[in-house]
Amino acid sequence: MVKRAEELVTEQKPSPFNGPGTISCKELLKVPEEMYDKGRFFGHTTVMPGSGIGYHIHEKESETYYILKGTGRFNDNGTVQIVKPGDVTFTGAGEGHGLDAVGEEPLEVIALILFQ
């Protein structure tokens, strides 16, 4: 199977978990069928400048971000670090995280949420 870029739908929405601003999400695999019921999201997420995904805790699932473009401020269970293209973050079940775009350009990440 090949999914052509022009066939993928991008959805703009308010930032989740009470984060500021807006994000856009492009679902790369349909859930649950294309993830064999092993996860709930695999997509390309763009966090607009000044926007962020609010801090939240993952219960019975993990989330991984692969940073593609931009600069982010990643809250890893209360420890804040700057993330840049090529960096990977992992938040395990029972752990929390948040991500803010910092700088002038949007922050683009590939996000993967897998069930425990």
C-alpha positions, 0 to 999 in steps of 0.5 A: 500500500502507498498513501499519496501525500495529496490523499492525506487529510490534515486537521487543524484544531485547538491545542490539546490538554489546555495547551495554548494556540493551535496544532494540525494533525495528519493521520498517517495510519488509520486506527484501529485497523491499520495499527492492528489495535496496538495503538491510537495515533501515528501521525504528523503533528505541527505545533504552531509558533507560540502554541503547545500540547499541554502537559498530560499523563499517559495511562496504559499507553506510550507516546514517542515524538520524532522531531522533524523541524523547528525547536521545542520545549519538552516537559518530561515529567517536570524536567524541561529540555529543548528538542531539535530536529533528529531528537526522539522523545519517549513517554511511557505508561504512567508518565507525563509530558508536554511540548511547546513550539519555541522560536519563529517556525512551526514545530513538526513531529511524527507522533506514535501512541502505542497501547501498553 
